[in-house]
Amino acid sequence: MTIPAPTAGGPALPQERRLVTSIPGPRSAEILARKAAAVAAGVGHSVPIAAVAAGGGVIVDADDNSFIDLGSGIAVTSVGNAHPAVVAAIAEQATRFTHTCFMISPYDEYIAVAEALNRLTPGVHAKRSALFNTGAEAVENAVKIARKATGRPAVVAFDHGYHGRTNLTMALTAKSMPYKSGFGPFAPEVYRAPVSYPYRDALSGPEAARRAIQHIEKQVGAENLAAIVIEPIQGEGGFIVPADGFLPALADWCRANGVVFIADEVQTGFARTGAMFASEHFGIVPDLITTAKGIAGGMPLAAVTGRAEIMDAAHVGGLGGTYGGNPVACAAALATIGVYESEDLSGRARRIGEILTERLTAMQVADPRIGEVRGVGAMVAAEFVDPATGAPDAALTGAVARACIEAGVVVLTCGTFGNVIRFLPPLVIGDELLHEGLDVVAGALAAA
């Protein structure tokens, strides 16, 4: 199957911010009341609206309020919600078949996605891919593969890292609340090392790498270590961009010691950072790379892609899952990948990043409560602090985010200390709409 070209057309929804009620409006409030009565309390939400439509750079709620979307469903709808090419691919595939289970009766769509991932991910070596449903599932399977390939048990993750909500990926995740608290005990043989966080540690990349490697060698031992798992740019931890030289030094150490280097690109993958994968910015070629989120235009799909000799270490039947590589999700992924390439959304991400960085830096100059603006491409964040001490200011962060939402702009918070607002707009958002959203952010900060 070839990757289809995107269908002509654009978002059908007016690309505008529009408030016709207070937030939440009465119809959203009614739906949220039903949620409270029917859905487990542990399934929270950060934006008090009920969505009924979305497209391009906007989300429309049940009360006909139209919000500027600066979150993309956490970097999922990077090609825009309900992109015409993705919708057409889903509809066409659904008319043919929706499931056979690839482990029972294989089909072309799964294989075509694997071929595309093998082509797109960093490195020219022979590769294999396996498809799953979620980012956490992909990370868990990457660890399984690395353990099988090396015969070693230990895995190292990093401070501020986030890798999912399954038992193993909770163990890999650094932040306790809300992801881990009360859910233990967690999977064993998972260790944590310090990461490069230039704003907080003031270390160069090589210095931070030496610190991490010394920690690993003393507390784990290379001979016991199957893999390290790291986000090239940390997501939930606060969009932390490591200092130059940090990731290459870790990758070199892994290669010298027979340790599998796993890049978790669940949030950074697929044009988000201005390259197809964030690893490219740092000159690293991971042994295994995990992907999800932006892979299929909003459909549930994830993957592990990596060196053929490592991926093939798992015995037949050792990898899989009933829904992994669902044919409808695969069709959506092929269309989505086609959009990334044909519409040069990596280039668009770089332009969006320039706008975000310029506007947020101007806010930082005027307001020392923004301690740092950082990011790559259309993955940019502002860290909020007490200007006198540099201490994280989660209260200010929450107040700014709530004010933005009440004014019709969806923003997301993150960070180990809850003091970071992250910007992940759809890569198809227009400049005018993006600037208007940032005007609202600036006003919310000034009023906070």
N, C-alpha and C positions, 0 to 999 in steps of 0.2 A: 504493500500500500504506500502510495506517495503522500507526502504532507500536502493537504489542500491549501490553495491560496485563499486568503480571506475574502469573504463576500463583500461586495460593494455596499456602502451604507455606513451609517454612524448611529450613535445612541438616539433612540426615539424620544427620550425624555428631554424637556427643556433643560439646558445646562445653566441652572440658576439656583441661587439661594433664595428660599421663599418661606416665610413664616406666616401662617394664618391663624395659629393658636399659640398659647403658651406651651411649654414643653414639660411633661407630656401633655398632648391634647386629649380630649375625652375618649376618643376611640382607642388610641394607644393605651390610655390608662385602663380601659376596660379589658383589653387583651392582656396587659401585664397582670391584672388581677386574676385572670384565668390562669396565666402562667404560675402565679404563686400558689394557686389551688391545685394545680395538676402536675407541675414539674418539681422534681427534687430540689430542695433549697440550696444544695451545693452547686447547682448549675446557675451561676450568677450572670449578670449583664452589666455593662458599663455605660451604655447609652439608653436612656429611658424612653425608647420609642419602639413601635412595632412596624417593621419595614413591610411595604407592599410592592415596591418596585425599586429598581436601581439600574443605572446605565451611565457609561462615560464616567464623569466625575461627581455624580450625585446619587443620593439615596432618598426615596420618597416614603413618608410614613403614612399610617392609616388615616391621619387627619389632613393629608395633602400638604404637609410641610415638606420642603425640599432642602436637604442638607448637603453641603459640600463635603465630599468624602476624602479625608486625608489619612485614611487607614487601610483601605482596600481589603477589609475583612482579615486584617493582619497579613498583608502582603500576598493575598490569594488572588484577588481579581485584578491583577496587574494589567491585563489587556482590556480592562473595563468590564463591568458586569453585563452579562447577556450579550457579549460581542456577537454580531450576526454570523460570523464564520463558525464560532463555537456552537451557537444555537442550531445552525443548520446541520453541523456534524452530529450533534447529539440526536436530533430528530431523525436523520437518515439512518443512523445505527440502530436506534430504538425500534424502527420499523422492521429491521432484519432479525436481530435477536438481542436480548438483554443479558443473557448469562448462559454459560455452559459449565463453568469452572475450568480454568486453563489447565489445571492438573488432570482433568478428565479428557477434555477435547480442546486442544490448542486452536488458536485462531490468529489470523494475520495481524489484527490491530495491536495485540500485545507485542508481537514480534517487531512491528514497525516502530512502536514506542521505544523498545529496547535498542533498536538500530539507531534511532535518532539520538538517544542518550549516549550511546557509545561514540557517536560522531561528535557530539557537542561538548562533552565534558573534557576537562584539560588532559593533555597528553595524547601521544600518537601510538601508544602501546596497544596490544590486543586487549579488548575489554569484553565484559559480560555485564548484563543487567538482570535484576529481578524486581518485580513490581509488587507493591503492597498497597495498603489503604491510607495510612496516616504517617506523618513524620516520625512519631514515636515508634511505630512499628518498623519503619525503615532503619532507625538508629539501633533498635534492639536486634534486628537481623544482621546489621553490619557488625555488631559485637559478636554475635554467634559465628559469623563467617570468619572473623579475625581469630577467634579462639580455636576454631577448627583448623584453620590454616597453620597456626603457630604451635598448637598444642600447649599453650600457656593460659593461665586463668585470669590474670590481673588486667584491669582496665583503668586508665587515668583520664579523668575529666578535670575541668578547670574552674577556679573561682568565677562566680557570676554567670556560669554557663546554664543554659536551659536546653533540655533534650526531650522532654515529654512527661507523660503522666502514667505510664505503665510502671510496674514495680521496678524493673531494671532502669528505666529512664528517669524515674524519680530519684533513684540512687545516684545517677549521673548528674542530675540537676542540683544546682547549688542552693537555691532559695527555698527556705522552709515554708513560709506562708505566702500564698495559699496552696502551694503545690504539694507539699510533703507533710505538713504538720498533722500528726495523729494517724498517719497511714502506714507507719512502719510495722515490723522490721523490713528493711530493704535488702535488695540482692547483695550478696557478699562480693568480696574481691574487687571493690570499686574504691579508688583512691582519688584525692583531689590535690591539684598543684596550683601555685599562683600563676595568674595570667598577666599579660602586659596591659596596664591601664594607665596610659601616659599622664592623664590629668591628675590621677591620685598617687601614682608611685614615682613619677619623674625619672623613670629609668629609660635608657635607650633599649632598642629591641634586643641587641646582643646581651646586654646586662640582664634584662628580664628573662631571656632564654636560659642564661647560665643559672639564674636563681631557680627556675622551674626544673631544669635538668638535674641540678644538684639535689633538689627536693625528691625527684623521682628516683634517682639512683640510691639515695640514702634510705628512703622510706618504703620503696617497692622493690627495686632491683630490676635492671633491664632483662635479666634472664627469666624473670617471672611475668614479664609484661607482654600481653597480646597486642594491645593497641592503646593509642591515645585518641580521644574524641574531642574535637574542638570546632567551634564556630569561627570561621575566618573573621567575621565581624559579629560580636555577640549581640543577640537580639533582645530577649527578655531581660538580660542583664544590664541593658542600658545603651545599646548601639555602641559598644566599646570597640574602637578601631585600634588594633595593636600597633605598637611602634615598628617602624621599618626594621626588618631583619629578624624579628621575633619568630614568625612562622617558618621562614626558611631554615633557621637554626634548629628548630624542633624537627622539621622534616628531615634534615640531614642526620640528626642524631637517631631518629627512628630508622632510617635506612641503614646506618652503620651498625645498629643493634638488632636488626630483624624484627622491629616493631611495626605494626600496621598503623599508618597515619590515616585516620578517618576524619574527613572534613564534613561537618554537619552544615549543609547549605540549604536546609529546609526553608529558612526565611530569606537568605541572601541570594538564592538561585534564580535563574531565568530573568536576566536583564535588569534586575532590581538595582544593582549597584553601578550600572553603566557598562558592565561586561556580562556575558551570559552567566558566568559564575564568579563569585567574589575571589576565589582562589587565584584567578588570573591577575588580579591587581597586585598580588604579593609574590608572583613568580613561583608558585608551588604547584606541584602535580600530586594530588592525594592518591594514596593507594586505593581507598574507597571513598565515595562521595554519596551522601544521602540527600535526597530531594523530595519535595512535596509542595505544599502551598501553591505557588504560582504555576505549577506544572500543567494544570488542566482547566484553567478558566473558572474555577469554582467547584468542579467535580472532585470527589474524593479519590486521590491517587497519590502514590509515593513510590520511591525507587531507591535501590542501592545499585550503584554502578562502580566498577573497579577493574583492577588488573585481572586478566583472565585466570591466571594461575591461583590467585587468592579466591576469587569468586567461585571457581570450580572445585574448591577444596571440600565444600559441603557435599555429603552423600545424596544420592537420588532420593527425593522425598523429604529431605531435611529442610527445604525452603518451600514456602507457599502459603496458602490460605484460601478459604472458600471464595472470597470476593476479590482477592488481590489481582490487579490488572483487569478489572471489570471492562467488558468491551465498550460500553457507553462512555466510561471515563477515559478509556484509551482513545476513542474517536475524538473526544473533547481535547485531549492532550495533543494529538496530532494537529488539530486545527489551531490550538493555542500556540504551539511552537511555530507553525506557519505564520501566525500574526507577528510574533516576536521578530522573526527574520525578515518578512516582507515589508513590515512597517518600520523597521530599524528602531525598535523600542529600546535597545541599549543606548542608542544615540539620544533618544528622547529622555531617557533616565538621566543622562549626563546634563542635559539642558535643565530639567527639573531640579537636579541637584544644585546647579549654579544659582537658580532663583531662590531655592530654600536657604542655601548657605548665605547668600548676599543679604536677604531680608532678615534672617535670624541673627546674623552678625551685627547688622545695624541695630537691632533690638538690644543685643548684648552690650554694645558700646554705650547705649543710652541707659541701660539698666544693669547694674552689677549683680543683680540677683540671678542672672544667667551666667553661671560659672564657665560653661564651655558650650560651644556649638561644634558638633562633629558628625562625620558620616561620609559615605561614598555614594555617588550617584543619587538616586531617589530614595535613599535610606539615610535620613538625617535626623539628628536629635538635639535637643537643648537640655542641659542639665541645670537644675535650679538649686541654688545654695543660699546660705546665709552669707551675705557679702563680707561680714566682719570676720567670720571664722572659717568659711569654706565648707561648713557642715551641710549635709544634704537637707533640703527643705521640701519634704513630702507634702506638707500642708499647702504651701504655695502652689505646688504642682497640681494638686487635686483641685484647688480653687480655680486655677486658670483653665484646666480641662473642662470643669463643669460649666464655667462661663461661656466657653467656646460652644459647647453643645447646646446650651440654652439660646445662643445666638445663631444657631444653624450651621455649625461646623463640627464634624466628627473628628476628634483627635483621640489618640491612645496614649496612655502612660506606660512606663516600664521602669526597669532599674531595680537592682537589689535593694536599694533604699527608697524606692518609690518616688524618686525625685527627677524623673526624666520624662519629657514628652517627645514621642517619636512621630516622625512624619513619613508616611508610606502611601502617598497618593497613587491612584491608578496612573499608569504610564501614558494613558490617552487623555488625561485631564488637560484642558486648555490653559494657556498662560493667564488669561483674564480671570478665570475662576480660581486658579491657584493663588493669584495675588489677592483676590478678595478674601479668600480663606485666611491668608496670612495677615491681612488687615484686621480681621476679627481676632486673631491670636494676639496681635499687638495691643488691641484695645482691651482685651481681657487681662493681659499682663499689667497694663497701666492702671486698670481699675482694681486689681487684686490687693 
